[in-house]
């Protein structure tokens, strides 16, 4: 087996072929980031027969090349830049760095079965991630436009207008304004332009929302069965997570989402603090679910929250526990949906991974809301009901 490591850049890619047994370099090549050069790279790699690719940052700069290789039947794994840096420094005994060394280090990480993750072809979750990002950009743009309109109306009307401003309300406010100077006429004209922009942004947001609803419905995800999960939150969960099977345990998913507390222990004292790492948008989706559930008196999430506060925890601590438990439940549901979605995709779809857990499985015996270490892959069953809706 030959492992081909790739150090990607914006304008060029450097590849190094490494023998997985002897860890000796068999050859290197540098290509430009063009489709013609991609084909030259693949032709160069075919001389090695059995091979697999190790692309550094395959979800960043190396994303296009990784997806291009997968579409042509190649096996690709993602190598984090931190792992590449560790191997490069330990193997070379210094801080020398160039593209060839980085490519060889990426291949070395994959040959040693180190910190790598298989790269799958883009699917419906990628579409949801793009729609979610587009919605965020449109929302930010609308907020900026409304703030500009507020500033103009404050100068045109005594006291301005209320903060709950819409295009129709702003248009009604402008109707009664009779400009008496060139400056006021310019302000009114600019306000009308901003109102037109707000109407256009509202139409784009409405269309984006409908596309997200349709995409979530087509995915057949069962996340919408959770209390507090609508199409928008489900789209963010699916889009930011991708394939749930790439996380070996629910604890690994919780770390990725930034809801796993970090243990700080010294001598005989141990405590947990809030983690500020992980995917913050995914963390925000779980926070939205938790807030919705604690506002519903009859929800099981509220019962879990009340139980934690009765134990002496503060509001923030109880919320962290609920978000940690929700992360476990969301991961199990997405994991259980994968085999069914793969069957519905047909022969052209992606085969489901071997699963070691199920969304219908029992709740772990120990409460995972304060766990900072990974939990067992196959937890022991318990008779305690799962407090997560």
Secondary structure, DSSP 4 states (H G I P E B T S, - for coil): -EEEEEEE-SSEEEEEEEETTT--EEEEEEEESSHHHHHHHHHHHGGGSSEEEEEETTTTTTHHHHHHHHHTT--EEEE-HHHHHHHHHHHHSS----HHHHHHHHHHHHHTT-SEEEPPPP-HHHHHHHHHHHHHHHHHHHHHHHHHHHHHHHHHSTT---SS--HHHHHHHHHT----SHHHHHHHHHHHHHHHHHHHHHHHHHHHHHHHHHHHHHHT-SGGGSTT--HHHHHHHHHHH--GGGSSSHHHHHHHHT-SPEEEEETTEEEEE----S-HHHHHHHHHHHHHHHT-TTSHHHHHHHHHHHTT--HHHHHHHHHHHHHHHHHHHHHHHHHHHHHHH-TTSPPPPPPS--TTSPPPSS-GGG--SPPPSSPPP-SSPP---
